[in-house]
Structures are given as structure tokens and as C-alpha cells.
């Protein structure tokens, strides 16, 4: 069992309130990602769950039991930090075995668990090496192995891929997702990278200034964001926003449209703009376009052979079925105008 519930949890540091009030229910076996900009409180929430931070008020339940005042060691949780925190003088085998030795697990059981974990994480050939002899991705796998070997109720990941290069981040993202499928254990993962959130999560919790803006599956948040913050944060490249007369056509203060929901033409369209930077990404090209009704450059996803270049005049047509409308408070309007 690995269910975790936060009920009316608040957190303040002296007079500074960083978590006004949070309620979250995480079901057994879910892969939940806390995502948001730096300083939004996501790591603080993870540390509260782990028992590394006390709550100011509220209740933390683990497996339907009140764990609010339990020390970290008694919560049956395993945490993987941003830094690998491996013992450099120990072999991979001894690093993975360390929590088992601390728990006084007998040697035969230790060996059995280590061999199982090493097989799952493709570390069998590296068990006698030391951390300095491993790549960054391998070291991160050792850190994860040290967590798995404890057989916890849930895994807590605090931005574990931040120290890796781009290629390794993609590789480890896939490996952690695959690991979740194999183990079926609850995982809570903190990141500021919404691509990680979209590709890994069963459920995403979007935070801003300690407040939960929206909870849902990746595609629920992408297709039906509840407000302008979520709409602009989820999706890469981000959603385009238009105000003024263009938004008023749809009885809205602001409208939003994603890059893939805009068509382009050299002759006619709803909006007139000028092409700025052109980003070629192989099968797709992203055009950055300056339009008079947008404070920022609009981004359009186009075919690689679209023919437009820097400085060209371009016409844009919005896909009416995929326009998001927002009121003057930034809240999404989903009823028929």
C-alpha cells in the first residue's frame, strides 16, 4: 500500500507563509508529479510528506494512518535527491546495501535484494565499481537502487535529473517511467520541467506560490486548463495569448491558442504578422511571429518545408475549435458564448 493524503496542510517559515493550504489525495500505485516554477512550494510539499519538514497545521496520512508527527525513518518512504549522495569509497553493491545494513537485514536477504535491484536497473555488471567509475546516469540509477532495495510504500523524487545533460535526462526519464510500470509502487516526482511532467505522470499537480492551480492527467491539463497560468505553463512551446479586438470576437478578455492550432498562408488569414526567428527541428519548424494583437511573439508549429523565412509577411488563421477563452481574472470559460 502506498496511498498518501494531505489534509488542510499549511507551512510557514517564521512569518512567511509558503503553503497557504493544500489538500491532495494520492492513490496507491499512482505516478504523481508536482510541477511549477521555482519557489512554488513543490519541494517543500515533498519534504513535508517525507517528514523532513514539519507542517504548521494540517494532517499527513500514509496508508490511511496519521503520519504527521512520525519521523522520516518510520514512514516507509524512500527519497531520491537531486544530488546522488553516494559514498565514493564504497562499491555500487555496498552503496545499494547501505540502508539494508542500517536496518540489520541478514546478509542472505541483502544479497537477494541487491541482485534483484541490479537486474532491474541494468547495474549487474557494475556492482563492484565505485561511483567515480560510473557515468552520471549510472550513478543516478545507483541512487534509485538504494531507494528500491528498501521496498518502501512510495518513492519520492526531488528533481533527480537536474544534474544530467539533455540526452541523459531523456534516457533516465524513460527508465524511471519503465521502473514505475515494473514495480507498480507509488511515486511522487518534483520538477520544474513541464515536459518531464507531461511525459511521466499519471496525475499532475500544478502549483503556483504554494497554491494548487489544477490537478489532472497530462492531457486533461493540456486540453482543458482551468486558468491562464496552467494554460501557459503546460505545453512546449507554450500557448499563445491574444487580447483586445481579437479576443472580443469570442466574448473573452483573452484568448489562447496552441502553436499546432494555427495555420499559415502568404495570402490571407485572420491575423497579419512578420516572421522573426525560425527554428528548424527536423520534421517540424517553429516560427516566431510578431503580431499587433499580441504583446509577445506568437509561436506557430509548421511543416518543415513551409518556405517562410526571417522578415517575411505572414497571415495566420486560428483553429476556432481549439481556441481557449479566459475572463479578466484569467479563468477559463468553457460554456458556449
C-alpha positions in Angstrom: 0.0 0.0 0.0 1.2 3.5 -0.8 -1.6 5.9 -0.5 -0.7 9.4 0.7 -3.2 12.2 1.7 -2.5 15.8 2.7 -5.5 17.4 4.6 -5.5 21.2 5.1 -1.7 21.3 5.2 -0.1 24.7 5.7 3.5 25.6 6.1 5.1 28.9 7.2 8.7 29.8 7.9 8.6 32.4 10.6 6.1 35.0 9.3 6.3 33.9 5.7 3.5 31.6 4.5 4.8 29.3 1.7 1.9 26.8 1.7 -1.4 28.6 2.4 -3.4 25.4 2.4 -3.1 22.2 0.4 -5.4 19.1 0.0 -4.0 16.3 -2.1 -5.0 12.6 -2.4 -2.5 10.2 -4.0 -3.8 6.7 -4.6 -1.7 3.6 -4.2 0.4 2.9 -7.4 0.0 6.4 -8.9 2.8 8.3 -10.5 2.1 11.9 -9.4 4.2 14.9 -10.5 4.4 18.2 -8.6 5.3 20.8 -11.1 5.6 24.6 -11.1 8.1 27.5 -11.3 10.9 27.9 -8.9 9.7 28.8 -5.4 6.2 27.5 -5.9 6.4 25.1 -2.9 6.7 21.8 -4.6 9.9 20.6 -2.9 8.6 21.9 0.4 5.5 19.7 0.0 7.7 16.7 -0.9 9.8 17.3 2.3 6.6 17.5 4.3 5.5 14.1 3.0 8.9 12.7 3.7 8.9 14.1 7.3 11.9 16.3 6.6 9.8 19.4 7.2 7.1 19.8 9.9 3.7 21.1 9.0 2.5 24.3 10.5 -1.0 22.9 10.6 -2.9 20.0 8.9 -2.6 16.3 8.7 -0.3 13.9 6.6 -1.8 10.4 6.2 0.2 7.5 4.8 -1.7 4.3 4.1 -4.7 5.8 5.9 -2.7 6.3 9.1 -1.9 9.7 10.6 1.9 10.2 10.0 2.0 13.9 10.7 4.5 13.6 13.6 6.2 10.4 12.5 10.0 10.7 12.0 11.2 10.0 8.4 12.6 6.6 9.2 9.1 5.4 10.3 7.2 6.5 7.2 8.1 3.6 4.9 9.1 6.1 2.2 12.3 6.3 0.1 13.6 9.6 -1.2 15.9 10.2 -4.2 17.5 13.6 -4.2 18.9 15.9 -6.9 22.4 15.0 -5.8 23.3 11.3 -6.0 24.7 11.4 -2.4 26.7 8.2 -3.0 29.5 7.1 -0.8 32.6 7.5 -3.0 34.7 4.9 -1.1 32.1 2.2 -1.4 31.3 -0.1 -4.3 27.9 0.1 -6.1 27.0 -3.1 -4.2 27.8 -1.6 -0.8 26.1 1.7 -1.7 22.9 -0.1 -2.5 23.2 -2.3 0.5 23.8 0.5 3.0 20.1 1.1 4.1 19.7 -2.7 4.5 22.8 -2.9 6.7 21.4 0.0 8.8 18.1 -1.9 9.1 20.1 -5.0 10.2 18.7 -7.2 7.4 20.5 -10.5 7.2 23.2 -11.0 4.6 21.4 -13.5 2.5 18.4 -11.3 2.2 20.6 -8.3 1.4 22.3 -10.2 -1.5 19.0 -11.3 -2.8 17.5 -7.8 -2.9 20.7 -6.3 -4.4 20.8 -8.8 -7.2 17.1 -8.2 -8.0 17.5 -4.4 -8.0 20.7 -4.6 -10.1 19.0 -6.6 -12.7 16.0 -4.2 -12.8 18.3 -1.2 -13.2 20.9 -2.8 -15.5 23.6 -2.5 -12.9 24.7 -6.1 -12.5 27.9 -5.6 -14.4 28.8 -2.5 -12.3 28.3 -3.9 -8.7 32.0 -3.9 -7.9 32.8 -0.5 -9.3 32.9 2.7 -7.3 30.8 5.8 -8.2 33.8 7.6 -9.8 33.9 4.9 -12.4 30.3 5.4 -13.4 28.6 7.9 -15.8 26.1 10.4 -14.4 23.1 8.2 -15.5 24.6 5.1 -13.9 25.2 7.0 -10.6 21.6 8.1 -10.6 20.5 4.5 -11.1 22.5 3.5 -8.1 20.8 6.2 -6.0 17.5 4.9 -7.2 18.6 1.3 -6.5 19.4 2.3 -2.9 15.8 3.5 -2.6 14.2 0.5 -4.3 16.1 -2.0 -2.2 14.3 -0.8 0.9 10.9 -1.9 -0.6 9.1 1.3 0.5 5.4 2.1 0.2 6.3 5.1 -2.0 9.2 6.7 -3.8 9.8 10.5 -3.5 11.9 12.1 -6.3 13.2 15.6 -5.8 14.3 16.9 -9.2 16.5 13.8 -9.7 17.5 14.6 -13.3 18.6 18.2 -12.9 22.3 17.3 -12.9 22.2 15.3 -16.1 22.8 16.5 -19.6 19.9 16.7 -22.1 20.4 13.2 -23.6 20.8 11.5 -20.2 17.7 13.3 -18.9 15.6 11.8 -21.7 17.1 8.4 -21.1 16.5 8.5 -17.3 13.0 9.8 -17.8 12.2 6.7 -19.8 13.9 4.4 -17.3 12.0 5.9 -14.3 8.7 5.6 -16.2 9.6 2.0 -17.1 10.5 1.3 -13.5 7.2 2.5 -12.3 5.4 0.1 -14.7 7.5 -2.8 -13.4 7.2 -2.1 -9.7 3.7 -0.6 -9.5 4.8 1.4 -6.5 3.5 4.9 -5.7 5.9 7.6 -7.0 5.8 11.3 -6.3 8.1 13.3 -8.5 9.1 17.0 -8.2 10.2 19.0 -11.2 10.1 22.5 -12.7 10.2 20.9 -16.2 6.7 20.5 -17.6 8.0 18.2 -20.3 9.0 15.7 -17.6 5.6 16.2 -16.0 3.7 15.6 -19.3 5.7 12.5 -20.3 5.9 10.7 -17.0 2.8 11.4 -14.8 -0.4 9.6 -14.3 -1.5 12.8 -12.5 0.0 16.3 -12.4 -0.3 18.8 -9.6 0.4 22.3 -10.9 1.5 24.7 -8.2 2.0 28.4 -8.0 3.0 30.3 -4.9 2.1 27.3 -2.7 -1.4 27.1 -4.2 -2.6 24.1 -6.2 -3.9 25.6 -9.5 -5.1 22.3 -11.1 -4.8 18.6 -10.7 -5.4 16.2 -13.6 -3.9 13.9 -16.2 -1.4 15.4 -18.6 -3.9 15.6 -21.4 -6.7 17.0 -19.2 -4.4 19.9 -18.3 -3.2 20.3 -21.9 -6.7 20.2 -23.4 -8.7 21.9 -20.6 -6.6 24.1 -18.4 -8.6 25.8 -15.7 -6.9 29.1 -16.0 -4.4 31.2 -17.9 -1.4 30.2 -15.7 -1.9 26.5 -16.3 -2.6 27.1 -20.0 0.7 29.0 -20.3 2.8 26.6 -18.1 1.7 23.3 -19.6 2.8 22.7 -23.2 6.0 23.3 -25.1 6.2 25.6 -26.8 3.7 27.5 -24.6 0.2 28.6 -25.6 -0.1 31.9 -27.5 -2.3 34.6 -25.9 -4.2 37.4 -27.7 -6.2 40.3 -26.1 -8.1 43.3 -27.4 -10.3 43.2 -30.5 -9.3 39.6 -31.5 -10.3 38.3 -28.1 -13.6 40.3 -28.1 -14.7 38.4 -31.2 -15.1 35.4 -28.9 -16.6 37.3 -25.9 -13.4 36.9 -23.9 -10.9 39.2 -22.2 -8.1 36.9 -23.6 -7.9 34.0 -25.9 -5.3 31.3 -26.1 -4.3 29.1 -29.0 -1.5 26.5 -29.1 1.2 26.5 -31.8 -0.2 23.5 -33.6 -3.7 25.1 -33.9 -2.6 27.9 -36.1 -2.4 27.6 -39.9 -0.2 29.9 -42.1 -0.5 31.5 -45.5 1.3 34.0 -47.7 -2.0 35.4 -48.9 -4.9 35.5 -46.4 -5.8 34.8 -42.8 -7.2 36.2 -39.5 -4.0 38.0 -38.4 -1.1 39.7 -40.1 2.4 39.3 -38.8 6.1 39.3 -39.5 8.3 36.3 -39.3 11.1 36.5 -36.7 13.3 33.6 -35.6 12.7 30.3 -37.5 13.6 27.2 -35.5 14.1 24.0 -37.6 13.7 20.8 -35.6 13.7 18.2 -38.4 10.1 17.2 -39.1 8.7 20.4 -37.5 9.6 24.1 -37.7 8.6 26.7 -35.2 8.0 30.2 -36.5 8.2 33.2 -34.1 5.9 35.8 -35.4 5.2 39.4 -34.3 1.5 40.4 -34.5 0.0 43.7 -33.4 -2.6 42.0 -31.1 0.0 40.0 -29.1 2.3 41.5 -26.5 4.7 38.7 -27.1 5.8 36.9 -30.3 3.4 34.2 -31.3 4.8 30.7 -32.0 3.4 28.6 -34.8 4.2 25.0 -35.4 4.6 24.4 -39.2 5.7 21.9 -41.7 9.5 21.8 -42.2 9.1 22.9 -45.8 6.8 25.8 -45.2 9.0 28.2 -47.2 8.8 31.2 -44.8 12.0 33.0 -43.6 13.0 35.8 -41.3 11.3 39.1 -42.2 8.5 37.6 -44.4 5.0 38.9 -44.1 2.7 36.1 -43.0 -1.1 35.5 -42.5 -2.3 33.4 -39.6 -5.7 31.6 -39.2 -6.8 30.3 -35.8 -8.5 26.9 -35.4 -11.8 28.1 -33.9 -12.5 24.7 -32.3 -9.3 24.8 -30.4 -9.4 28.4 -29.0 -9.3 28.8 -25.2 -11.2 31.7 -23.7 -10.3 33.5 -20.5 -12.2 36.1 -18.5 -10.5 39.2 -17.0 -9.4 37.1 -13.9 -7.6 34.7 -16.1 -10.1 31.9 -15.6 -11.0 29.6 -18.5 -14.5 30.0 -19.9 -15.8 26.7 -21.3 -19.5 27.4 -21.7 -20.9 28.3 -25.1 -20.7 32.1 -25.7 
